[in-house]
Amino acid sequence: MKLADLLNEISYTLVQGNVDIPVSELVFDSRKACKDGVFVCIRGAVVDGHTFAKQVVADGIISLIVEQDVEVPEHVTVIRVEDTRLALACMSAAYFGYPARELTTIGITGTKGKTTTAYMVKSILEKTGFSTGLIGTIETIIGDTHIPAVNTTPESYIVQQTFRKMVDAGIRCVVMEVSSQGLKLHRVGGFTFDYGIFTNLEPDHIGPNEHKDFEEYKQCKGMLFRQCKVGIVNIDDVHTKDVIQGHTCEIETFGFAKEADLCASQVEFINKPGFLGVSYQVSGKEDMQVAIDVPGKFSVYNSLAAISICRHFGVEQKAIIDALAGVRVKGRVEILPVSNRFTLMIDYAHNAMSLESLLSTLKAYEPKRLVCLFGCGGNRSKLRRYEMGEVSSKMADLTVITSDNPRNEDPDAIMQDILVGVKKANGAYVMIADRKEAIRYCMVHAEDGDVIVLAGKGHEDYQEINGVKHHMDERELVAQVKEEEGIC
């Protein structure tokens, strides 16, 4: 492949050298520099790729993509662009043969609901014969291959490489979570989504190395709707109009508002021992009754979004209903079959906002007691600990303070910080540092009709202590306690 072929869709200035040269590989990590490769100098939060220009040339790189001047020998081709991240996205698409053109691409953005909605869409499409890949917070799925995720939205090179693997595996569709950072940093640049979904928006990811303020966060979310053909948005969210401002796509809506293209009504919460779910009526462009064994109003929104997408594939209503009835998402309000006396679930809620949303959802089911077990990560803001402690103490009948990922901090010190927040309200609490023993306490002391939520770990299967990740899967801990205590 010639360098010129990779630059087809990029505006650039040739600083020196020649674009009509063959290149062996496209590289953006200086550690992977190779003979006859082209290196894209990316400005990261910690490291600037431009500082490695001389080093990668010494390692065999023959062309550089830059945003600023670099000093390299005359035989090295230097291409200057306005944004090297966008250039990397476009070049990656070309490098892998524009695989997105061979897939139906679905991007989901929003503060909450991306993961669950993605799995719902995949489940429906898979059950109706559309082979579907997934890229998200938990994992990337290519056929039977599951690859643990590092970022919600990977670097653009990885996205395009994954698309190519999916096409080569015979996959027809891909659904992916699109984070605000992924949009801001052009990780999904270089192609146009067939469908874009907006779930909701709340203040989040604001701070150093993320977004400077809520306005930027909102604007980054909106970038998806200038990069898709059909936008499907939550009509009820107060920020929707701002998010889709300047959109270049066709817009469809879902929600509880009567003017929505897909409208939900007649919502009923289903509460049985060991089971929480919701049912509702869909009207508008579809007319059906839907039941999901994932609790809460947010499950209505997530499933409405999934239905809105899948109706474009001509999926029959029965297939949608059957698929939604069996959806399971690891670590997202994941109910474990433990006992007929109480309900136990695992959820990823790991900040005050998500914990409050979760506990509000569960309180609507009027449990005998709402029990909330959680810890907080080490080497992170103490404010999160105070806030989560206060939220749990206000909303749960019993808070069980335990350890999460203490990292390089003393677990007991973290728990004491959480306790500061807990004592701002009047909820009962216990402190048990060992997470398995904390879970045991919840299960052994459970009362009939209780709802117990293990918050914070979600899909994670490890506990990080002093720089080492130790295997710890809450599903396994629950199963062990169930067997050891003879719980049924």
C-alpha positions, 0 to 999 in steps of 0.5 A: 500500500502506498502512503498516498492511498492512506491519505485519500480522505485527508486534507494535508500539507506535504512538508518534505518527501514524497507520498508516492511511496510504499509503506509497510504498516500504520503505527501510532505507538512508538514502541511498535515502530517498524521498517518502512512504516508510517507513524502518526504523532498523537498528542496524548494526555500524558505523552506527545507522539511528536517527541518520539519523531527521531526515535521512530525514524531510527527504528525504520519509520519512513513517514510521519504525520504531524501537527507541528514541526519536527526535525528529521532527516530529509529522506523521511516524508513529513505530512502536516495535518490539522488534527493527527487523531482525525488523520489516524481515524481516516488512515486506519479506515483506508488501511483496513479497506474501509470495513465499515462500508461492509457492515451496518453500524450502530453507535450508542451514546449517552451518560447511562444505558449504553451498555444495556442497550447495546446488548439488547440490540445485539440479542434481538438482531442475533435471534433473528439471523443478523450476525452482530458484533459488539464493541463496548465497556465490558468487552468486544464480541466477534462471533464466539470470541470475547475480548475484555475491554480497556476503553469504552470506545477503543482508539480508531485504529483498533476500531477499524481493525475490529471492523475488519475482523468482523467482516472477515468473520462473516458478521453483518452488523456491529453495535458499539458504545460511543463515549464522549471521549471517543467522539472528542478524540475522533476514535470513531472518525473515518466513517459514517454510522448507519444509526446513532442512538442517544439515551440520556445526559447528566453531568459526568466525566467533567474534569482534568483529561476529560471534559472542561465543563458540561457544555463541552460534554454535551457538544461531544455527545452531539457529534454523533448526530453529524456522523450518522444517517439516522439518529434515534433519540430520547425525546424525554431528556431535557438535553436532547434538543441541545445534543442534536443541534446542528444534526445532519441526519434524519431524526426519530424519537422514543420515550413516554411523550405521546408525540414520540415515534415509539411511545411507552405507556401502561408501565407495570413493575413486576416483583416476585421472589428472586425476580424484578422486572417491568412490562409496558405497552409500545405504541406509535410506529409499533404496537406491542406489549413488552416485558423485561426481567430487568427492573426500572423505568430506565429499562423501558428507555433502553428497550425502546431504543433497542426496538427503535433500531431493530424495527429498521431491520424488519424484525418481527414483533414476536422476535423482539418480545422474545429477545427482550424477555431473555436479555442479560447484561453482566454487571448491569442490574444482574439478578442472581438466582440465589433464593426464593426469599429475597432478591440479590443483584450485582450492578456497576454503580460506582459513583453517587449519581449512578448509585442514587439512580439504582437505589431509586429504581429499586425502592419503587419495587417496595422491598421489605428492606433495601440492602446496599453493599459497596466500597470505593476505589483507592487513589481516587477522590475522597468526595466520591466516598462521602457522596456514595456513603450519604446516598446509600444511608439516605436511600437504603435500609442497611448499608454494608461498607466493604472493600472495592479496589483499594489499590495503594490505599489502606482499605480501612481508611477508605471505609472510614471515609465512606462512613463520614458520608453514611453518618450524614444520614440516618441509615443503619450500617455495618462495616466488613472489609473482606468482600466475601464476608460482607456478602455472606453477612447480607445473605445470611441476615436477609429477610423475606422480601429483601432486595440486596444490591452488590454495587461497584464491581459490576462486570469486573472479576478482580480486586486491585491491591497494591498494583496487583489484580487478584481474581475476584468475581462476585458471582463466584463469591455468592455461589460459594456462600450459598453452598457454604450456608445452605441458602435456598 
